[in-house]
Amino acid sequence: MRVADLVELTRAPAAFSIPGDAWSGAAHGAGGRGWAMPLASTCLYWSGMAFNDWCDREVDARERPERPIPSGRVTPAAALGIAAGLGAAGLGTAALLGGRSAVAIGAPLAMMVVAYDAAAKDAPVGPLAMASTRGLDVLLGAHASPAAAWQPALAMTAHTAGLTWLSRGEVHGTRPGIAAAVTAGTLAVAAATAHAAHHDRDAGRAARLAGVGLAAAYAVVVGRAQARAAADPTADAVRTATRTGIGGFSLLQGAWLARRGRLAAAAAVVGAGPAYRSLSRRWSPT
């Protein structure tokens, strides 16, 4: 197996959207080692991507024969082994970094990843199941006091739900009403994020302005791509909106980090966006 095949199997470029989850949670929580928790989150994310391809191997043979498993570049057994190994590494890392409180969130996160890939993906609750994994990922960063991070967790959950709902049209296109509803949800998340940043009096003026600005940028970048899918609900437009939505995580995460005065972390998360876009041209993140 080539490294390029492993990168494609795990959708490695999409991992650039992961650190901001845990960092957003850590910025709102207290104590713990949330700053290092993206190490665990990335392993769990890559595990889910590999397991997803294993579960979809028969469907991909018909609809996406170029994917690593149906093309014969990765065997089903190897994909399953990679998924299991990465999942174990993710939970082990969470335990080492955060102890029982991290495992109490990491274990349900891992189970939701498996449940989504194995059963919930095509069910009506699929988008909510996927969305819960990103919300839990935020709480993993705030494992010492997860209740304090409910706002960024809810924002990531809502964004992911819309993104997943829209992505169901990547092969055959979507309905205009679905894309329009997802666009409206994105604008609502942006407005709530900007409101929270503007009214956080514990943060300095620069932090509040950065939070509002990044929330606005998220609305423009992600909402515009989704609005285009509503006007032209083809598979190509949906795939473009989905890729843009994955990249948009960095703007949303950056807004929540800025809200708490973590401007350096916000800059790092947002700065990862160009790297994601560059790599996603070669290896699809979806």
Backbone bond lengths (Angstrom), bond angles and torsions (degrees), N, CA, C in turn:
res aa  C-N    CA-C-N  psi(-1)  N-CA   C-N-CA  omega(-1)  CA-C   N-CA-C  phi
1 M - - - 1.467 - - 1.531 109.58 -
2 R 1.320 116.34 129.51 1.451 120.65 178.32 1.532 111.03 -81.01
3 V 1.318 115.53 157.28 1.464 120.22 176.98 1.529 109.72 -59.80
4 A 1.331 116.59 -39.55 1.465 120.42 -179.98 1.525 111.44 -60.15
5 D 1.336 117.45 -35.08 1.464 120.67 178.53 1.522 110.79 -69.09
6 L 1.336 116.92 -38.13 1.463 121.14 177.84 1.525 110.16 -66.61
7 V 1.325 116.18 -40.53 1.459 120.66 177.95 1.527 110.42 -60.80
8 E 1.335 116.14 -43.30 1.465 119.87 -179.90 1.519 111.51 -69.14
9 L 1.327 117.06 -39.61 1.465 121.07 -179.70 1.523 111.51 -61.23
10 T 1.313 116.90 -42.23 1.471 120.99 -175.36 1.525 113.17 -92.35
11 R 1.355 117.43 1.40 1.481 121.44 -175.64 1.528 109.43 51.84
12 A 1.330 115.77 47.15 1.463 121.49 -171.94 1.528 114.58 -51.04
13 P 1.346 120.27 -39.44 1.475 118.20 -178.65 1.525 113.74 -59.03
14 A 1.340 116.87 -30.13 1.464 119.54 -178.83 1.521 112.21 -66.51
15 A 1.338 117.34 -13.74 1.466 120.16 178.89 1.525 112.02 -64.52
16 F 1.345 117.50 -17.51 1.457 119.70 176.09 1.528 111.12 -63.46
17 S 1.335 116.83 -19.42 1.464 119.73 179.49 1.520 112.52 -87.12
18 I 1.330 118.15 -1.49 1.458 121.46 -171.99 1.536 114.36 -86.45
19 P 1.330 120.60 -49.26 1.477 119.05 -172.86 1.516 114.68 -54.51
20 G 1.332 117.45 -36.06 1.462 119.66 -178.21 1.510 114.09 -61.61
21 D 1.335 117.83 -25.40 1.468 120.17 176.88 1.522 110.51 -60.93
22 A 1.336 114.67 -60.71 1.463 119.61 -176.73 1.520 111.50 -63.99
23 W 1.336 116.75 -38.16 1.463 118.86 179.38 1.521 111.59 -65.16
24 S 1.341 116.49 -37.28 1.466 119.38 176.91 1.527 110.33 -62.56
25 G 1.329 115.33 -41.95 1.455 118.70 177.88 1.509 112.18 -65.51
26 A 1.337 116.24 -43.44 1.464 119.99 -179.43 1.522 111.40 -62.95
27 A 1.342 116.76 -35.15 1.467 120.38 -179.40 1.520 111.74 -66.37
28 H 1.316 116.86 -27.33 1.462 120.61 -179.14 1.525 112.38 -96.90
29 G 1.325 117.00 -19.25 1.452 120.53 180.00 1.516 111.10 -88.70
30 A 1.316 115.33 -163.58 1.464 120.27 -178.63 1.520 108.68 -143.59
31 G 1.315 115.40 128.33 1.451 119.56 176.47 1.522 112.16 76.86
32 G 1.325 116.38 -172.67 1.451 121.37 179.28 1.515 112.37 78.42
33 R 1.313 115.98 -174.70 1.461 122.27 -179.24 1.521 110.41 -118.54
34 G 1.322 115.59 45.86 1.450 120.14 -177.69 1.513 113.55 -60.51
35 W 1.342 116.87 -27.24 1.462 120.07 -179.46 1.522 111.64 -61.55
36 A 1.345 117.59 -28.58 1.467 121.52 -178.12 1.524 112.72 -98.23
37 M 1.323 117.55 -5.39 1.454 120.66 -174.01 1.537 114.02 -65.47
38 P 1.341 121.32 -21.18 1.471 119.00 174.24 1.523 114.14 -56.40
39 L 1.332 117.48 -22.38 1.462 119.54 175.51 1.521 110.35 -61.20
40 A 1.330 116.60 -43.53 1.458 121.35 177.71 1.523 110.69 -71.07
41 S 1.328 116.27 -43.77 1.463 120.86 -177.31 1.518 112.05 -60.98
42 T 1.330 116.68 -41.58 1.461 119.98 -178.77 1.516 111.20 -64.81
43 C 1.317 117.43 -40.87 1.471 120.27 177.18 1.523 110.62 -61.23
44 L 1.330 116.92 -43.93 1.468 120.55 -179.98 1.522 110.59 -66.10
45 Y 1.321 117.27 -38.33 1.464 120.88 179.25 1.525 110.57 -64.43
46 W 1.314 116.63 -49.27 1.464 119.90 179.62 1.532 111.04 -63.60
47 S 1.319 116.42 -35.90 1.458 119.83 175.97 1.525 110.71 -59.48
48 G 1.339 115.81 -45.22 1.456 120.01 179.69 1.512 112.75 -63.38
49 M 1.322 117.41 -37.28 1.455 120.17 179.19 1.525 111.76 -66.69
50 A 1.332 116.71 -42.69 1.466 120.25 178.40 1.536 110.64 -65.89
51 F 1.333 116.34 -41.75 1.466 119.84 179.45 1.531 110.44 -67.11
52 N 1.313 116.61 -34.63 1.455 120.91 177.49 1.533 110.47 -60.45
53 D 1.334 117.00 -44.32 1.462 119.76 179.44 1.526 111.21 -67.22
54 W 1.326 116.88 -33.91 1.463 119.15 176.89 1.537 110.24 -65.55
55 C 1.317 116.44 -43.50 1.463 120.31 179.39 1.529 111.78 -66.78
56 D 1.331 117.04 -32.16 1.465 121.71 -175.23 1.522 113.26 -97.09
57 R 1.314 117.80 12.62 1.457 119.37 -171.40 1.531 113.04 -60.17
58 E 1.331 118.01 -35.09 1.468 119.86 -179.54 1.517 111.50 -76.45
59 V 1.335 116.79 -39.77 1.462 120.41 176.67 1.526 110.44 -65.81
60 D 1.335 116.61 -42.26 1.456 120.47 179.70 1.528 111.69 -64.28
61 A 1.335 116.79 -30.06 1.465 119.51 178.22 1.525 111.00 -61.43
62 R 1.345 116.31 -28.37 1.465 120.43 178.45 1.526 112.43 -92.40
63 E 1.344 116.77 -42.07 1.457 120.45 -170.57 1.532 113.97 -100.54
64 R 1.334 116.78 -30.39 1.463 120.17 -178.86 1.537 109.12 -137.04
65 P 1.308 116.78 65.63 1.473 119.38 -176.12 1.518 113.99 -63.75
66 E 1.330 117.70 -12.81 1.459 120.56 179.21 1.528 112.97 -80.61
67 R 1.353 118.08 -9.41 1.455 121.60 -179.38 1.539 110.00 -63.67
68 P 1.339 118.97 158.47 1.469 121.47 -172.39 1.528 115.20 -56.22
69 I 1.337 118.78 -41.86 1.464 119.25 -176.45 1.528 112.04 -73.97
70 P 1.345 120.17 -54.78 1.471 118.10 -178.54 1.528 113.67 -64.21
71 S 1.328 117.36 -25.11 1.465 119.61 178.60 1.527 112.16 -78.27
72 G 1.336 116.80 -9.59 1.453 120.92 178.73 1.516 114.78 87.25
73 R 1.334 117.60 2.95 1.465 120.08 -178.79 1.528 112.05 -76.80
74 V 1.346 116.57 -25.28 1.463 122.62 176.71 1.518 107.37 -133.07
75 T 1.324 117.74 130.18 1.460 119.93 179.35 1.524 109.87 -77.98
76 P 1.336 117.73 154.03 1.464 119.47 176.42 1.525 112.73 -56.51
77 A 1.322 117.16 -40.37 1.466 120.35 -179.51 1.525 111.10 -63.57
78 A 1.326 116.49 -40.56 1.464 119.55 179.24 1.521 110.68 -65.88
79 A 1.326 117.17 -41.46 1.461 120.65 179.94 1.524 110.65 -62.31
80 L 1.334 116.58 -42.68 1.457 120.20 179.43 1.521 111.25 -65.75
81 G 1.338 116.48 -39.63 1.455 120.05 178.26 1.522 112.03 -65.24
82 I 1.324 116.51 -39.25 1.469 120.76 177.73 1.525 110.21 -63.96
83 A 1.334 115.66 -42.95 1.463 119.82 179.83 1.526 110.78 -61.88
84 A 1.325 116.98 -44.96 1.464 120.64 -179.10 1.526 111.10 -65.43
85 G 1.336 116.19 -43.37 1.456 119.89 -179.26 1.522 112.94 -63.93
86 L 1.319 116.23 -42.63 1.465 119.87 178.88 1.533 111.17 -68.21
87 G 1.328 116.83 -36.90 1.458 119.47 177.69 1.517 112.06 -63.58
88 A 1.331 115.85 -43.65 1.466 120.07 177.93 1.529 110.79 -64.47
89 A 1.338 116.14 -39.22 1.469 119.84 178.80 1.526 110.73 -64.72
90 G 1.330 116.59 -38.75 1.457 120.00 179.44 1.515 112.51 -63.91
91 L 1.323 116.82 -46.74 1.463 120.26 179.81 1.524 111.23 -67.76
92 G 1.328 116.53 -38.96 1.458 119.46 178.64 1.519 111.77 -64.12
93 T 1.328 116.27 -39.99 1.463 120.10 178.53 1.518 111.26 -66.03
94 A 1.331 116.04 -41.17 1.466 119.68 177.65 1.524 110.85 -60.61
95 A 1.330 116.45 -41.34 1.463 120.21 179.77 1.519 111.29 -65.14
96 L 1.334 116.99 -41.58 1.458 120.42 -179.53 1.524 111.57 -66.55
97 L 1.319 116.54 -38.06 1.457 120.22 -176.06 1.528 113.50 -81.07
98 G 1.338 115.45 -38.16 1.456 118.25 -171.65 1.511 116.78 -125.25
99 G 1.325 117.55 -1.74 1.460 119.16 178.19 1.520 113.15 66.77
100 R 1.333 115.27 -149.81 1.466 120.58 -173.80 1.523 113.11 -62.62
101 S 1.326 117.09 -38.38 1.458 119.08 -177.18 1.528 111.11 -65.01
102 A 1.332 117.38 -34.62 1.458 120.64 178.05 1.525 111.00 -74.03
103 V 1.314 116.76 -40.14 1.467 119.80 178.36 1.529 110.66 -65.13
104 A 1.337 116.49 -33.67 1.467 120.49 179.49 1.521 111.64 -62.17
105 I 1.324 117.67 -23.77 1.461 121.52 176.05 1.524 110.70 -101.75
106 G 1.327 117.01 -38.42 1.459 120.64 -178.47 1.519 113.40 -64.57
107 A 1.332 117.70 -36.58 1.466 120.19 -179.40 1.529 111.53 -65.63
108 P 1.339 120.15 -49.18 1.462 119.50 174.91 1.525 112.59 -60.90
109 L 1.328 117.11 -34.33 1.460 120.64 177.52 1.524 110.24 -62.09
110 A 1.319 117.17 -47.15 1.466 120.77 178.78 1.526 110.89 -62.69
111 M 1.320 117.09 -40.61 1.467 120.35 179.98 1.522 111.98 -65.78
112 M 1.332 117.07 -37.44 1.460 120.52 178.70 1.528 110.61 -68.26
113 V 1.324 116.97 -35.35 1.467 120.54 176.09 1.525 109.99 -60.97
114 V 1.315 116.12 -47.43 1.467 120.84 179.71 1.527 110.75 -64.87
115 A 1.329 116.73 -43.98 1.463 120.67 -178.33 1.519 111.08 -63.24
116 Y 1.316 117.09 -39.46 1.463 119.69 179.59 1.523 110.69 -63.93
117 D 1.325 116.58 -49.72 1.466 120.15 -177.49 1.522 112.17 -65.13
118 A 1.331 116.35 -40.15 1.458 119.92 -172.82 1.517 114.16 -83.82
119 A 1.332 118.00 -29.85 1.464 118.50 -171.59 1.517 115.28 -140.00
120 A 1.315 118.10 -38.75 1.468 120.31 -168.54 1.517 114.78 -87.30
121 K 1.333 117.18 -15.01 1.464 120.51 -170.59 1.525 113.18 -53.66
122 D 1.321 116.87 -45.96 1.464 120.79 -176.83 1.527 113.01 -96.79
123 A 1.322 116.57 2.89 1.462 120.78 179.06 1.528 109.99 -84.63
124 P 1.320 117.64 161.13 1.474 119.51 178.09 1.527 113.75 -56.25
125 V 1.337 116.28 -29.89 1.472 119.68 -178.73 1.524 112.27 -85.64
126 G 1.339 116.95 3.78 1.456 120.31 -176.16 1.520 114.57 -53.46
127 P 1.343 118.56 -51.47 1.462 118.64 179.81 1.521 113.53 -59.53
128 L 1.336 116.99 -36.39 1.463 119.72 178.54 1.528 111.15 -69.70
129 A 1.338 116.11 -36.61 1.464 119.20 178.29 1.523 110.64 -64.50
130 M 1.320 116.40 -45.23 1.458 119.54 177.48 1.528 110.75 -63.96
131 A 1.327 116.00 -42.64 1.470 120.27 -178.85 1.522 111.49 -60.34
132 S 1.324 116.53 -35.52 1.462 119.23 -178.61 1.521 111.88 -63.64
133 T 1.348 116.81 -28.04 1.458 118.66 -179.32 1.528 111.24 -68.24
134 R 1.344 117.25 -37.04 1.455 118.86 178.99 1.527 111.12 -73.70
135 G 1.321 116.95 -35.56 1.454 119.16 175.41 1.521 111.43 -63.68
136 L 1.333 116.19 -42.90 1.467 120.01 177.86 1.524 111.02 -64.93
137 D 1.326 116.48 -33.14 1.452 119.63 179.03 1.529 111.04 -64.10
138 V 1.331 116.37 -38.95 1.469 119.74 175.09 1.534 109.78 -62.40
139 L 1.319 116.30 -45.70 1.465 120.18 -179.42 1.522 111.81 -65.17
140 L 1.343 116.67 -27.89 1.459 119.57 177.22 1.530 110.45 -62.36
141 G 1.323 116.07 -36.59 1.462 119.05 176.78 1.513 112.84 -67.86
142 A 1.331 116.21 -25.73 1.470 121.56 179.51 1.519 110.36 -107.52
143 H 1.327 116.84 33.64 1.462 120.96 -170.06 1.522 113.45 -57.63
144 A 1.325 117.33 -27.76 1.466 119.62 -179.44 1.521 112.08 -73.12
145 S 1.335 117.34 -25.88 1.472 122.09 178.24 1.529 108.61 -151.92
146 P 1.318 118.31 68.08 1.468 122.08 -172.21 1.520 114.84 -61.25
147 A 1.341 117.98 -30.38 1.464 119.70 -178.01 1.526 111.60 -61.27
148 A 1.326 117.48 -26.04 1.462 120.98 -178.20 1.524 112.32 -71.21
149 A 1.338 116.76 -16.23 1.470 120.68 -175.76 1.521 112.23 -107.10
150 W 1.341 117.32 25.27 1.461 118.52 -174.94 1.531 112.33 -66.71
151 Q 1.328 118.23 -31.16 1.463 119.40 -177.45 1.527 112.95 -68.74
152 P 1.338 119.78 -53.86 1.461 117.63 176.41 1.525 112.91 -63.58
153 A 1.335 117.26 -32.31 1.466 119.75 177.73 1.525 110.50 -63.32
154 L 1.330 117.01 -41.50 1.464 120.90 179.18 1.530 110.74 -67.37
155 A 1.338 116.74 -38.90 1.466 120.02 179.17 1.522 111.14 -63.36
156 M 1.335 117.41 -45.16 1.465 120.40 179.08 1.521 111.07 -66.32
157 T 1.326 115.90 -36.00 1.462 120.04 178.15 1.523 110.80 -63.07
158 A 1.320 116.49 -47.26 1.463 120.54 -179.11 1.523 111.22 -64.27
159 H 1.328 117.10 -43.31 1.466 120.60 179.16 1.529 110.40 -60.86
160 T 1.324 116.43 -44.66 1.458 120.74 -177.35 1.531 111.58 -67.07
161 A 1.326 116.56 -37.17 1.461 119.53 179.15 1.528 110.74 -61.04
162 G 1.339 116.47 -46.47 1.454 119.53 178.69 1.511 112.08 -65.29
163 L 1.328 116.98 -42.32 1.452 122.15 179.61 1.526 111.02 -60.38
164 T 1.322 116.94 -43.92 1.464 121.39 -179.13 1.521 111.37 -68.84
165 W 1.313 116.06 -41.03 1.464 121.15 178.84 1.530 109.79 -59.96
166 L 1.320 116.92 -45.94 1.452 120.66 -179.40 1.525 111.60 -68.55
167 S 1.319 117.45 -36.64 1.469 121.33 -176.60 1.521 113.21 -64.29
168 R 1.314 117.61 -16.27 1.462 119.71 177.44 1.530 111.99 -63.83
169 G 1.315 116.50 -14.17 1.455 120.02 178.67 1.513 113.77 -99.17
170 E 1.331 117.95 16.86 1.465 120.42 -176.98 1.527 113.15 -66.85
171 V 1.303 117.92 -25.79 1.466 120.60 -177.45 1.530 111.77 -97.47
172 H 1.328 116.72 -45.16 1.465 119.95 -174.95 1.527 114.03 -113.94
173 G 1.318 117.86 5.50 1.455 120.27 -177.19 1.519 110.96 87.97
174 T 1.318 116.35 175.16 1.463 121.29 -177.73 1.516 109.94 -129.37
175 R 1.321 117.10 -177.83 1.461 121.72 174.93 1.526 108.76 -96.27
176 P 1.313 117.55 143.60 1.468 119.68 -179.51 1.519 113.06 -54.71
177 G 1.348 116.91 -37.22 1.455 120.24 -178.78 1.514 112.56 -64.16
178 I 1.335 117.05 -36.00 1.464 120.69 178.71 1.524 109.95 -65.93
179 A 1.327 115.98 -48.99 1.465 119.57 -179.61 1.528 110.76 -62.68
180 A 1.323 117.39 -37.70 1.466 120.30 178.81 1.524 110.96 -65.96
181 A 1.339 116.82 -41.40 1.461 120.39 178.72 1.523 111.39 -64.45
182 V 1.339 116.80 -40.04 1.461 120.68 178.32 1.531 110.36 -65.24
183 T 1.332 116.40 -39.89 1.465 120.28 177.10 1.526 110.67 -60.88
184 A 1.322 116.88 -44.25 1.467 120.85 178.89 1.529 110.64 -61.76
185 G 1.335 116.30 -39.19 1.459 119.75 177.77 1.518 112.29 -63.73
186 T 1.328 116.03 -39.92 1.464 120.36 177.87 1.523 110.99 -61.85
187 L 1.319 116.62 -43.82 1.466 120.19 179.47 1.531 111.11 -65.24
188 A 1.338 117.06 -35.52 1.459 120.32 177.97 1.529 111.06 -67.14
189 V 1.351 116.89 -42.02 1.467 120.57 177.42 1.522 110.25 -62.56
190 A 1.332 116.55 -42.25 1.463 120.59 179.15 1.526 111.07 -62.12
191 A 1.333 116.30 -43.14 1.467 120.25 -179.19 1.528 110.99 -64.79
192 A 1.332 117.07 -42.88 1.465 120.58 179.86 1.524 110.90 -65.22
193 T 1.338 116.48 -39.04 1.462 120.46 179.23 1.527 110.97 -66.18
194 A 1.332 116.26 -44.58 1.468 120.35 178.82 1.523 110.94 -63.11
195 H 1.322 116.79 -39.20 1.466 120.92 179.36 1.522 110.66 -63.20
196 A 1.343 115.84 -45.04 1.466 119.76 -179.77 1.527 110.96 -63.19
197 A 1.343 116.66 -40.42 1.463 119.93 -179.90 1.523 111.08 -67.50
198 H 1.310 116.32 -42.61 1.465 120.55 -176.72 1.527 111.95 -65.55
199 H 1.320 116.87 -34.08 1.465 120.45 -174.31 1.527 113.63 -99.69
200 D 1.330 117.53 8.74 1.466 120.03 177.53 1.529 108.84 -84.12
201 R 1.306 116.55 96.99 1.458 121.02 -176.47 1.519 113.22 -77.17
202 D 1.332 117.06 -7.38 1.461 119.31 176.51 1.524 111.29 -79.52
203 A 1.338 116.41 -15.39 1.462 120.70 -179.77 1.523 109.84 -97.19
204 G 1.302 116.33 156.52 1.456 120.76 178.21 1.520 111.56 -75.73
205 R 1.323 115.45 171.95 1.462 120.36 -177.73 1.533 111.46 -61.89
206 A 1.326 116.96 -41.62 1.463 120.41 -179.81 1.523 111.03 -62.43
207 A 1.338 116.44 -40.12 1.462 120.36 179.60 1.527 110.78 -65.77
208 R 1.328 116.31 -41.68 1.466 119.06 179.89 1.533 110.90 -65.23
209 L 1.316 116.16 -42.81 1.465 119.21 179.71 1.528 111.00 -64.55
210 A 1.327 116.74 -40.77 1.464 120.10 178.96 1.527 110.69 -64.29
211 G 1.328 116.68 -41.28 1.460 120.04 178.79 1.514 112.43 -62.31
212 V 1.322 116.33 -45.15 1.467 120.40 178.97 1.532 110.38 -65.51
213 G 1.323 116.57 -42.42 1.460 120.17 -178.85 1.515 112.73 -63.92
214 L 1.325 117.05 -41.67 1.461 120.07 179.59 1.525 111.08 -70.20
215 A 1.327 117.32 -34.84 1.467 119.91 175.72 1.521 110.19 -63.65
216 A 1.330 116.49 -40.02 1.464 120.41 178.06 1.529 110.95 -66.04
217 A 1.333 116.47 -41.21 1.462 120.46 178.36 1.524 110.65 -62.90
218 Y 1.322 116.40 -40.12 1.472 121.10 176.14 1.525 110.78 -59.21
219 A 1.326 116.41 -44.53 1.467 120.30 -179.95 1.518 111.16 -61.75
220 V 1.318 116.88 -43.05 1.468 121.24 -177.11 1.528 111.00 -69.57
221 V 1.326 116.55 -51.00 1.465 120.49 -174.29 1.526 111.72 -66.94
222 V 1.330 116.30 -53.18 1.464 120.03 -176.36 1.529 111.10 -75.85
223 G 1.332 116.53 -44.31 1.459 119.75 -178.18 1.515 112.32 -63.00
224 R 1.327 117.65 -36.93 1.463 120.24 -179.67 1.527 111.38 -65.02
225 A 1.340 117.20 -43.35 1.463 120.50 178.77 1.528 111.26 -63.82
226 Q 1.330 115.95 -38.86 1.465 119.33 179.52 1.520 111.31 -71.39
227 A 1.333 116.95 -36.16 1.465 120.08 177.12 1.520 110.75 -64.58
228 R 1.321 116.83 -35.74 1.465 120.08 176.58 1.526 110.90 -64.86
229 A 1.335 115.94 -36.68 1.466 119.37 176.85 1.524 110.92 -67.21
230 A 1.336 116.88 -31.64 1.466 120.02 177.10 1.522 110.31 -68.40
231 A 1.329 117.11 -36.65 1.457 121.16 179.40 1.517 112.13 -77.81
232 D 1.329 116.15 -30.35 1.467 121.75 -179.11 1.522 108.06 -136.53
233 P 1.346 117.95 80.61 1.471 121.83 -169.98 1.527 114.48 -78.06
234 T 1.323 116.79 43.67 1.457 121.00 178.13 1.520 110.96 -83.71
235 A 1.329 115.82 165.88 1.457 120.35 179.89 1.525 110.98 -61.25
236 D 1.328 117.43 -39.52 1.469 120.00 179.89 1.528 111.25 -62.41
237 A 1.330 116.69 -44.43 1.462 120.38 179.80 1.523 110.90 -65.20
238 V 1.323 117.07 -37.86 1.464 120.79 178.97 1.522 110.56 -66.72
239 R 1.334 117.04 -42.26 1.468 119.58 178.43 1.522 111.16 -62.57
240 T 1.324 116.23 -40.29 1.464 119.78 177.92 1.527 110.65 -63.50
241 A 1.329 117.05 -44.35 1.464 121.17 179.54 1.526 110.85 -65.12
242 T 1.317 116.67 -35.46 1.464 120.00 179.35 1.524 110.76 -67.74
243 R 1.332 116.52 -46.33 1.465 119.28 177.57 1.531 111.02 -61.30
244 T 1.322 115.71 -40.94 1.469 119.55 178.39 1.522 110.57 -64.47
245 G 1.331 116.63 -39.17 1.463 120.65 178.70 1.517 112.71 -63.89
246 I 1.328 116.94 -38.27 1.463 119.89 176.95 1.525 109.74 -65.14
247 G 1.332 115.59 -44.36 1.460 118.78 176.50 1.512 112.64 -64.84
248 G 1.335 116.69 -28.72 1.457 121.22 -179.56 1.512 114.41 -67.95
249 F 1.334 116.95 -15.63 1.465 119.15 175.28 1.526 110.50 -54.17
250 S 1.332 116.62 -39.25 1.460 119.52 -175.62 1.521 111.90 -62.99
251 L 1.332 117.16 -37.59 1.467 120.10 178.92 1.524 111.18 -69.28
252 L 1.323 116.14 -41.37 1.461 120.07 179.87 1.531 110.83 -67.78
253 Q 1.314 116.24 -45.25 1.468 119.96 177.48 1.526 110.89 -62.26
254 G 1.337 115.30 -41.52 1.457 119.19 179.02 1.520 112.18 -60.48
255 A 1.325 116.20 -37.60 1.465 119.82 179.09 1.521 111.19 -63.48
256 W 1.326 117.15 -41.80 1.467 119.93 -179.65 1.517 111.50 -72.15
257 L 1.323 117.46 -33.54 1.469 119.98 175.78 1.526 110.47 -68.03
258 A 1.321 116.22 -43.08 1.461 119.91 179.13 1.520 110.71 -62.56
259 R 1.313 116.10 -36.88 1.467 120.35 -179.49 1.525 111.56 -56.18
260 R 1.317 116.37 -33.06 1.469 120.88 -179.58 1.526 112.10 -95.93
261 G 1.333 116.37 12.08 1.449 119.62 177.41 1.515 115.01 81.41
262 R 1.321 118.08 9.30 1.472 121.61 179.36 1.536 108.86 -88.64
263 L 1.311 115.89 67.12 1.461 120.75 -173.38 1.529 112.33 -68.98
264 A 1.318 117.67 -36.27 1.473 120.06 178.73 1.524 110.43 -65.90
265 A 1.329 116.63 -43.33 1.467 119.86 178.16 1.522 110.71 -65.69
266 A 1.329 116.64 -38.85 1.464 120.33 178.13 1.524 110.41 -62.24
267 A 1.332 116.34 -41.78 1.462 120.28 179.45 1.531 110.90 -64.67
268 A 1.334 116.47 -38.90 1.463 120.22 179.55 1.521 111.02 -65.36
269 V 1.330 116.30 -42.72 1.465 120.54 -179.54 1.523 110.71 -65.86
270 V 1.324 116.29 -48.06 1.462 119.77 -179.64 1.528 110.53 -66.05
271 G 1.324 116.59 -36.40 1.455 120.44 179.86 1.512 113.72 -66.20
272 A 1.342 117.01 -19.31 1.460 120.12 177.43 1.529 111.81 -74.51
273 G 1.328 116.51 -14.35 1.460 120.30 -178.17 1.515 114.08 -56.64
274 P 1.348 119.38 -48.73 1.466 119.72 179.12 1.529 113.05 -59.91
275 A 1.332 117.00 -38.17 1.467 120.02 178.17 1.519 110.15 -63.68
276 Y 1.346 116.47 -42.14 1.461 120.31 177.16 1.525 110.89 -59.85
277 R 1.332 116.33 -46.81 1.463 119.47 -177.32 1.529 111.34 -64.30
278 S 1.324 116.45 -37.97 1.454 120.00 179.53 1.522 111.82 -65.44
279 L 1.332 116.04 -47.49 1.463 119.76 -178.60 1.523 111.99 -70.29
280 S 1.346 117.70 -32.20 1.464 120.15 -177.47 1.525 111.74 -70.06
281 R 1.332 116.73 -16.33 1.471 118.38 175.09 1.524 110.88 -71.70
282 R 1.326 115.81 -26.06 1.458 120.19 179.97 1.525 112.50 -95.93
283 W 1.337 115.18 -42.26 1.461 120.42 179.33 1.515 109.34 -121.96
284 S 1.303 116.66 117.39 1.464 119.91 -176.91 1.524 111.00 -63.84
285 P 1.344 117.66 133.94 1.466 120.61 176.96 1.513 112.61 -85.32
286 T 1.333 118.42 0.34 1.471 121.69 -176.81 1.517 111.08 -116.79
